[in-house]
């Protein structure tokens, strides 16, 4: 397995404490939709941010899941992950503590996109 370096962790960490304290603002529908415009491939569904990623092989999909795990652990913000059909990684984000989407979810989505682009066997 290749060595994977966490990406974007400095950006993600500061807001997490606010989420844990319950003081981070939940985005309203207009704010979430506005942020979604800068996130190609992501969609809003049932109040959650979702995207499916397609990799060249099962091994590449597992490398990508590991990359997501490293970024998520560093941010202490954890998405739901599912691997489908050996090569597809589905990611679902929302801030459970606040029962909605926050800037933390969009920042983590951006870091996940960056991690995906960094893996050779996962075509962007």
C-alpha positions as CSV (number, residue, x, y, z in Angstrom):
1,X,0.0,0.0,0.0
2,X,1.4,3.5,-0.9
3,X,2.1,5.9,1.9
4,X,-0.7,8.4,2.1
5,X,-0.3,11.9,3.6
6,X,-3.3,13.6,5.1
7,X,-4.4,16.5,3.0
8,X,-6.0,19.7,4.2
9,X,-5.9,18.8,7.9
10,X,-4.9,22.3,9.1
11,X,-8.0,23.8,7.3
12,X,-10.3,21.2,8.9
13,X,-9.3,21.2,12.5
14,X,-10.3,24.6,13.8
15,X,-14.0,24.3,13.1
16,X,-14.2,20.8,14.7
17,X,-14.1,22.1,18.2
18,X,-17.0,24.4,17.5
19,X,-19.0,21.4,16.2
20,X,-18.3,19.4,19.3
21,X,-19.4,22.3,21.5
22,X,-22.5,22.8,19.3
23,X,-21.6,26.3,18.4
24,X,-20.8,25.9,14.7
25,X,-23.7,27.2,12.6
26,X,-25.8,24.8,10.5
27,X,-26.0,26.0,6.9
28,X,-29.5,26.7,5.6
29,X,-30.6,25.3,2.3
30,X,-29.5,28.4,0.3
31,X,-26.1,28.4,1.9
32,X,-25.6,24.7,1.3
33,X,-26.7,25.0,-2.3
34,X,-24.4,28.0,-2.9
35,X,-21.4,26.1,-1.6
36,X,-22.4,23.0,-3.7
37,X,-21.8,25.1,-6.8
38,X,-18.0,25.0,-6.1
39,X,-18.1,21.2,-5.5
40,X,-18.3,19.3,-8.8
41,X,-19.6,15.8,-8.4
42,X,-21.2,16.3,-5.0
43,X,-24.9,16.5,-4.5
44,X,-27.3,17.3,-1.7
45,X,-29.7,14.5,-0.7
46,X,-31.8,14.2,2.4
47,X,-29.9,17.1,4.0
48,X,-26.5,15.4,3.4
49,X,-23.6,15.9,1.1
50,X,-22.9,12.9,-1.1
51,X,-20.7,11.7,-3.9
52,X,-19.7,8.5,-5.6
53,X,-16.1,8.0,-6.7
54,X,-14.9,5.4,-9.2
55,X,-11.5,3.7,-9.0
56,X,-9.7,1.5,-11.5
57,X,-9.4,-1.5,-9.1
58,X,-10.5,-2.8,-5.7
59,X,-7.0,-2.1,-4.4
60,X,-7.2,1.5,-5.5
61,X,-10.7,1.9,-3.9
62,X,-9.2,0.6,-0.6
63,X,-6.3,3.0,-0.9
64,X,-8.8,5.8,-1.4
65,X,-10.8,4.7,1.7
66,X,-7.6,4.7,3.7
67,X,-6.8,8.3,2.4
68,X,-10.3,9.4,3.5
69,X,-9.8,7.7,6.9
70,X,-6.5,9.7,7.5
71,X,-8.1,13.0,6.6
72,X,-11.2,12.3,8.6
73,X,-9.3,11.2,11.7
74,X,-7.1,14.3,11.5
75,X,-10.3,16.4,11.4
76,X,-12.1,14.3,13.9
77,X,-15.1,14.4,11.5
78,X,-16.1,11.1,10.0
79,X,-18.1,10.4,6.9
80,X,-20.2,7.4,6.1
81,X,-18.3,5.2,3.6
82,X,-19.5,2.4,1.4
83,X,-17.7,0.4,-1.2
84,X,-19.9,-0.9,-4.0
85,X,-19.1,-3.2,-7.0
86,X,-15.4,-3.4,-5.9
87,X,-14.4,0.0,-7.4
88,X,-17.0,2.5,-6.3
89,X,-16.6,4.5,-3.0
90,X,-19.7,6.3,-1.8
91,X,-19.2,9.1,0.7
92,X,-21.9,10.8,2.8
93,X,-21.2,13.8,5.0
94,X,-23.1,15.7,7.6
95,X,-22.5,17.0,11.0
96,X,-24.2,14.5,13.2
97,X,-23.8,16.5,16.4
98,X,-25.7,19.4,14.9
99,X,-28.1,17.4,12.7
100,X,-27.2,19.2,9.5
101,X,-24.6,20.4,7.1
102,X,-21.8,22.8,8.3
103,X,-18.7,24.3,6.7
104,X,-16.9,21.4,8.2
105,X,-18.7,19.0,5.9
106,X,-17.8,21.1,2.8
107,X,-14.2,21.5,3.9
108,X,-13.9,17.7,4.4
109,X,-15.5,17.1,1.0
110,X,-12.8,19.4,-0.6
111,X,-10.1,17.5,1.2
112,X,-11.6,14.2,0.1
113,X,-11.6,15.5,-3.5
114,X,-7.9,16.4,-3.2
115,X,-7.1,12.9,-1.8
116,X,-9.0,11.4,-4.7
117,X,-7.0,13.4,-7.3
118,X,-3.8,12.3,-5.6
119,X,-4.3,8.6,-6.2
120,X,-3.0,7.4,-9.5
121,X,-5.4,4.5,-10.0
122,X,-8.5,6.5,-9.4
123,X,-9.3,8.5,-12.6
124,X,-10.5,12.0,-11.8
